[in-house]
Amino acid sequence: MARRPYPLNTYAARRAALFQRLVRESRLSEATAELRISGWESEARMRDLDVRKPEWWDPAWDWILKQRRRLGEPVDPVHNPKGIADLP
């Protein structure tokens, strides 16, 4: 059976899930969550990641946490199961 292409509605669903996670778990404002996600989308395009693949969103959470640390935003390790907040 041929593999189905990654539909745009799945892209939108994963984007919305990340948005909700940033707002609920990380307690970001909706505007800040949108900025962080938009930043990831730009970074992913620069990395030449294929938007049609589910893997597009896999590194997003870690990248956003690193950016938040770099920008001096508080990162709560309780909501960071991978421990990214502890990176230098």
C-alpha positions, 0 to 999 in steps of 0.5 A: 500500500502506498503511503499517503501524503501528509495532508495540510489538515494534519499540519494544521492540527499539529500546529494547533496542538503545539500552540495549545501546549505552549499556552496551557503548559508553558503559560505563554500568551497566545500572541507569544505562542504564535510568535514562537511557532512562526519562528519555528516555521521559519527555522524549519524552512531554513533547515529545508525540512519538508512540510509535507512530512509529520517530522516537520513538528518533531524538533519544534518543542525543543527549538522553541524552548532553546529560543525561550531560554536565549531570550530570557523567558522563564522556562518551567522544568516541570513542563519540560520532560526532556530537560531542555531548560537545563541546557546552557 
